[in-house]
């Protein structure tokens, strides 16, 4: 939390689930450890991209790290549907 909380970070991962959480479009990225993941609260300007996301799709998100307990939480995220790696 001391290193990442409040900072903008970018992560690439595979979509575990998309949902409407607290009236916000949310993507959960899978992790190697099944007991936690990355919860990405999507910026409303990226609704079109959110609507195209499919389970198991590889995407890149960038957002403000809120911190983590069990899951990492990113707020106000942008989405890149075709990450270059």
N, CA, C and O of each residue as an XYZ file, in Angstrom:
340
protein
N       0.819     -1.195      0.000
C       0.000      0.000      0.000
C       0.862      1.258      0.000
O       0.532      2.228     -0.682
N       1.963      1.257      0.755
C       2.807      2.450      0.835
C       3.401      2.812     -0.516
O       3.557      3.993     -0.825
N       3.733      1.816     -1.323
C       4.375      2.076     -2.614
C       3.364      2.505     -3.679
O       3.648      3.421     -4.450
N       2.186      1.862     -3.741
C       1.276      2.051     -4.874
C       0.030      2.877     -4.586
O      -0.520      3.469     -5.514
N      -0.437      2.943     -3.357
C      -1.687      3.645     -3.050
C      -1.613      5.108     -3.478
O      -0.671      5.824     -3.138
N      -2.635      5.539     -4.236
C      -2.715      6.913     -4.701
C      -1.969      7.182     -5.995
O      -2.044      8.288     -6.531
N      -1.252      6.191     -6.507
C      -0.479      6.363     -7.734
C      -1.216      5.748     -8.922
O      -2.011      4.821     -8.764
N      -0.938      6.281    -10.113
C      -1.498      5.715    -11.339
C      -0.625      4.538    -11.746
O       0.590      4.669    -11.894
N      -1.263      3.382    -11.926
C      -0.538      2.197    -12.373
C      -1.247      1.585    -13.577
O      -2.437      1.806    -13.800
N      -0.492      0.818    -14.338
C      -1.013      0.144    -15.529
C      -0.745     -1.342    -15.376
O       0.365     -1.750    -15.033
N      -1.769     -2.151    -15.634
C      -1.614     -3.599    -15.553
C      -2.236     -4.255    -16.774
O      -3.193     -3.744    -17.354
N      -1.677     -5.389    -17.149
C      -2.223     -6.204    -18.230
C      -2.642     -7.532    -17.625
O      -1.911     -8.119    -16.828
N      -3.821     -8.002    -18.007
C      -4.289     -9.265    -17.465
C      -5.474     -9.806    -18.234
O      -5.895     -9.245    -19.245
N      -5.999    -10.907    -17.734
C      -7.123    -11.598    -18.370
C      -8.399    -11.343    -17.587
O      -8.410    -11.407    -16.357
N      -9.469    -11.053    -18.308
C     -10.754    -10.725    -17.691
C     -11.352    -11.972    -17.049
O     -11.578    -12.986    -17.710
N     -11.596    -11.874    -15.771
C     -12.276    -12.927    -15.012
C     -13.788    -12.700    -15.065
O     -14.570    -13.640    -15.209
N     -14.181    -11.420    -14.943
C     -15.605    -11.110    -14.847
C     -15.822     -9.623    -15.151
O     -14.961     -8.795    -14.855
N     -16.972     -9.290    -15.740
C     -17.418     -7.900    -15.854
C     -18.724     -7.787    -15.088
O     -19.527     -8.719    -15.075
N     -18.933     -6.639    -14.449
C     -20.119     -6.482    -13.631
C     -20.448     -5.004    -13.447
O     -19.621     -4.132    -13.715
N     -21.649     -4.741    -12.992
C     -22.060     -3.411    -12.579
C     -22.029     -3.425    -11.059
O     -22.904     -4.012    -10.422
N     -21.022     -2.778    -10.476
C     -20.825     -2.787     -9.023
C     -20.962     -1.366     -8.517
O     -20.237     -0.478     -8.964
N     -21.893     -1.133     -7.579
C     -22.154      0.211     -7.049
C     -22.446      1.215     -8.169
O     -21.956      2.344     -8.153
N     -23.260      0.777     -9.144
C     -23.632      1.596    -10.307
C     -22.435      2.024    -11.145
O     -22.490      3.052    -11.819
N     -21.361      1.254    -11.113
C     -20.159      1.532    -11.905
C     -19.783      0.283    -12.687
O     -19.872     -0.831    -12.170
N     -19.361      0.472    -13.944
C     -18.846     -0.652    -14.724
C     -17.539     -1.108    -14.093
O     -16.642     -0.302    -13.842
N     -17.442     -2.391    -13.842
C     -16.287     -2.943    -13.143
C     -15.789     -4.188    -13.864
O     -16.574     -5.029    -14.303
N     -14.461     -4.289    -13.977
C     -13.821     -5.472    -14.536
C     -12.948     -6.079    -13.451
O     -12.209     -5.376    -12.762
N     -13.043     -7.394    -13.309
C     -12.162     -8.101    -12.386
C     -11.167     -8.892    -13.226
O     -11.546     -9.745    -14.029
N      -9.892     -8.591    -13.024
C      -8.833     -9.315    -13.713
C      -8.389    -10.486    -12.861
O      -8.267    -10.364    -11.643
N      -8.148    -11.613    -13.495
C      -7.729    -12.829    -12.793
C      -6.284    -12.704    -12.337
O      -5.511    -11.916    -12.881
N      -5.936    -13.494    -11.332
C      -4.551    -13.593    -10.882
C      -4.189    -15.067    -10.797
O      -5.056    -15.934    -10.902
N      -2.927    -15.341    -10.610
C      -2.490    -16.735    -10.469
C      -3.063    -17.361     -9.210
O      -3.290    -18.569     -9.158
N      -3.297    -16.542     -8.197
C      -3.891    -17.001     -6.952
C      -5.402    -16.792     -7.044
O      -5.858    -15.652     -7.125
N      -6.175    -17.857     -7.032
C      -7.631    -17.778     -7.227
C      -8.359    -17.031     -6.105
O      -9.526    -16.673     -6.269
N      -7.699    -16.790     -4.975
C      -8.396    -16.162     -3.858
C      -8.416    -14.636     -3.937
O      -9.067    -13.995     -3.113
N      -7.718    -14.039     -4.909
C      -7.797    -12.596     -5.078
C      -7.598    -12.215     -6.530
O      -7.221    -13.051     -7.350
N      -7.853    -10.943     -6.854
C      -7.704    -10.453     -8.213
C      -7.517     -8.954     -8.197
O      -7.157     -8.373     -7.173
N      -7.763     -8.326     -9.338
C      -7.657     -6.877     -9.462
C      -9.022     -6.349     -9.866
O      -9.542     -6.712    -10.920
N      -9.600     -5.503     -9.045
C     -10.905     -4.903     -9.318
C     -10.664     -3.554     -9.966
O     -10.011     -2.685     -9.389
N     -11.197     -3.384    -11.173
C     -10.971     -2.168    -11.958
C     -12.286     -1.427    -12.141
O     -13.171     -1.888    -12.862
N     -12.411     -0.288    -11.491
C     -13.568      0.587    -11.636
C     -13.341      1.428    -12.893
O     -12.397      2.216    -12.946
N     -14.197      1.266    -13.902
C     -13.962      1.845    -15.225
C     -14.511      3.268    -15.333
O     -15.637      3.547    -14.923
N     -13.694      4.156    -15.893
C     -14.103      5.527    -16.154
C     -15.275      5.504    -17.138
O     -15.228      4.760    -18.118
N     -16.335      6.306    -16.901
C     -17.500      6.305    -17.792
C     -17.170      6.638    -19.252
O     -17.936      6.269    -20.142
N     -16.067      7.315    -19.519
C     -15.669      7.618    -20.896
C     -15.264      6.366    -21.669
O     -15.102      6.421    -22.888
N     -15.097      5.235    -20.975
C     -14.676      3.989    -21.621
C     -15.804      2.950    -21.639
O     -15.546      1.746    -21.643
N     -17.054      3.425    -21.651
C     -18.210      2.525    -21.676
C     -18.228      1.675    -22.946
O     -18.540      0.486    -22.878
N     -17.901      2.256    -24.098
C     -17.891      1.476    -25.350
C     -16.890      0.333    -25.266
O     -17.206     -0.796    -25.645
N     -15.690      0.612    -24.773
C     -14.677     -0.437    -24.620
C     -15.138     -1.486    -23.609
O     -14.961     -2.685    -23.825
N     -15.730     -1.027    -22.506
C     -16.233     -1.948    -21.487
C     -17.242     -2.923    -22.098
O     -17.213     -4.119    -21.807
N     -18.127     -2.409    -22.939
C     -19.168     -3.243    -23.552
C     -18.602     -4.272    -24.528
O     -19.293     -5.231    -24.872
N     -17.365     -4.094    -24.978
C     -16.736     -5.040    -25.905
C     -15.922     -6.124    -25.191
O     -15.545     -7.123    -25.803
N     -15.657     -5.929    -23.919
C     -14.803     -6.852    -23.162
C     -15.496     -8.197    -22.985
O     -16.692     -8.260    -22.703
N     -14.724     -9.275    -23.154
C     -15.242    -10.626    -22.965
C     -14.388    -11.377    -21.950
O     -13.207    -11.083    -21.765
N     -15.010    -12.345    -21.303
C     -14.294    -13.177    -20.339
C     -13.082    -13.829    -21.006
O     -13.152    -14.263    -22.156
N     -11.981    -13.891    -20.275
C     -10.700    -14.471    -20.701
C      -9.956    -13.637    -21.736
O      -8.904    -14.057    -22.218
N     -10.478    -12.466    -22.087
C      -9.796    -11.574    -23.021
C      -8.633    -10.887    -22.299
O      -8.750    -10.505    -21.135
N      -7.530    -10.741    -22.997
C      -6.381    -10.034    -22.449
C      -6.556     -8.543    -22.718
O      -6.735     -8.135    -23.866
N      -6.505     -7.722    -21.653
C      -6.655     -6.276    -21.791
C      -5.605     -5.578    -20.925
O      -4.956     -6.193    -20.079
N      -5.463     -4.283    -21.165
C      -4.603     -3.448    -20.328
C      -5.481     -2.359    -19.733
O      -6.278     -1.741    -20.439
N      -5.335     -2.126    -18.438
C      -6.062     -1.051    -17.767
C      -5.066     -0.145    -17.061
O      -4.002     -0.579    -16.619
N      -5.439      1.118    -16.968
C      -4.631      2.085    -16.243
C      -5.567      2.837    -15.319
O      -6.608      3.330    -15.753
N      -5.204      2.930    -14.037
C      -6.051      3.619    -13.084
C      -5.302      3.991    -11.826
O      -4.113      3.705    -11.681
N      -6.010      4.628    -10.923
C      -5.443      5.063     -9.655
C      -5.577      3.930     -8.646
O      -6.677      3.443     -8.385
N      -4.463      3.523     -8.090
C      -4.475      2.425     -7.124
C      -5.030      2.926     -5.795
O      -4.473      3.836     -5.180
N      -6.117      2.328     -5.366
C      -6.735      2.657     -4.082
C      -6.027      1.915     -2.956
O      -6.063      2.336     -1.800
N      -5.383      0.802     -3.308
C      -4.719     -0.039     -2.316
C      -5.237     -1.454     -2.428
O      -5.892     -1.816     -3.406
N      -4.935     -2.260     -1.407
C      -5.437     -3.618     -1.434
C      -5.519     -4.191     -0.032
O      -4.753     -3.829      0.861
N      -6.456     -5.081      0.129
C      -6.556     -5.943      1.298
C      -6.493     -7.350      0.740
O      -5.444     -7.994      0.750
N      -7.639     -7.819      0.251
C      -7.676     -9.108     -0.428
C      -7.449     -8.917     -1.922
O      -6.696     -9.672     -2.537
N      -8.096     -7.909     -2.509
C      -7.976     -7.588     -3.931
C      -7.296     -6.234     -4.098
O      -7.389     -5.370     -3.227
N      -6.619     -6.061     -5.214
C      -6.101     -4.748     -5.576
C      -7.258     -3.974     -6.191
O      -8.033     -4.536     -6.965
N      -7.387     -2.686     -5.858
C      -8.481     -1.874     -6.378
C      -7.910     -0.709     -7.171
O      -7.109      0.076     -6.664
N      -8.345     -0.613     -8.444
C      -7.962      0.495     -9.313
C      -9.199      1.309     -9.630
O     -10.236      0.750     -9.988
N      -9.102      2.624     -9.505
C     -10.228      3.513     -9.740
C     -10.025      4.329    -11.015
O      -8.895      4.582    -11.436
N     -11.155      4.742    -11.628
C     -11.145      5.650    -12.775
C     -10.293      5.104    -13.927
O      -9.506      5.837    -14.526
N     -10.455      3.834    -14.224
C      -9.593      3.137    -15.188
C      -9.940      3.414    -16.638
O     -11.105      3.572    -17.006
N      -8.895      3.468    -17.448
C      -9.024      3.442    -18.900
C      -8.768      1.997    -19.329
O      -8.158      1.219    -18.595
N      -9.247      1.649    -20.538
C      -9.109      0.276    -21.053
C      -8.430      0.304    -22.410
O      -8.761      1.126    -23.265
N      -7.486     -0.591    -22.599
C      -6.899     -0.832    -23.928
C      -7.220     -2.278    -24.266
O      -6.757     -3.199    -23.593
N      -8.020     -2.474    -25.320
C      -8.505     -3.803    -25.654
C      -7.462     -4.680    -26.335
O      -7.540     -5.905    -26.233
N      -6.506     -4.102    -27.016
C      -5.501     -4.885    -27.722
C      -4.108     -4.453    -27.269
O      -3.427     -3.717    -27.983
N      -3.680     -4.904    -26.088
C      -2.370     -4.487    -25.587
C      -1.232     -5.050    -26.444
O      -1.258     -6.213    -26.847
N      -0.255     -4.218    -26.708
C       0.946     -4.655    -27.429
C       1.974     -5.129    -26.414
O       2.307     -4.408    -25.474
N       2.468     -6.328    -26.604
C       3.471     -6.857    -25.670
C       4.576     -7.498    -26.449
O       5.529     -8.010    -25.862
